[in-house]
Structures are given as C-alpha cells and as structure tokens.
Amino acid sequence: MFGLFEKKYKYTTTMMIEGMMCGHCESHIADALRKVPGVEKVKASHIKKTAVISSDTPIDKELLRKAVDDTGYEVKDIK
C-alpha cells in the first residue's frame, strides 16, 4: 500500500561501492550523489555495498563516480 503513490523514475543506475561500513557511510555517499545534477533519489546500502540512483533524465556515470570517489570510497562498478 505504501508504494502506491511512490514516484516512478525513467532511469535507475546501480553502483557497487567498496568501503561502506555503517549507516553514516550510507548517508555520506547519498548526500554526495544527491548533489549531482539530475539525481532525484538515492538509496545507499552498506550491507549490499550499493547505491541505487533514480532520475528522470540520463546522468553521466563519470559524474556519479567522481562524487563517490571524492568522498573517499571506491566505485567497483556502475550499471
């Protein structure tokens, strides 16, 4: 029922990220990714070692990589 009114996005990008150990790490990465132009939603998980980025427009994957790299974490893959 909660997902009934959740906004649907045209694009989803999943990043595999090394170095996240806790909720603070998730927040740090999510905050950095939200600053990338076009990013509308970010869900980071230290357990899955991922960040899922949602947007309505395509986003340059290198801008996403740079945002994470600048926080000190390592991007292993972007899909």
WOFEN-V719642 format. One record per helix or strand of 3 or more residues. SS is the DSSP state (~ for helix, > for strand). FROM is the first residue (numbers start at 0). TO is the last residue. Records with the same first field share a line. If there is no record, write none. Layout:
# WOFEN-V719642
SS=FROM-TO / FROM-TO
This chain:
# WOFEN-V719642
~=1-4 / 22-33 / 60-68
>=10-17 / 40-44 / 49-54 / 73-77
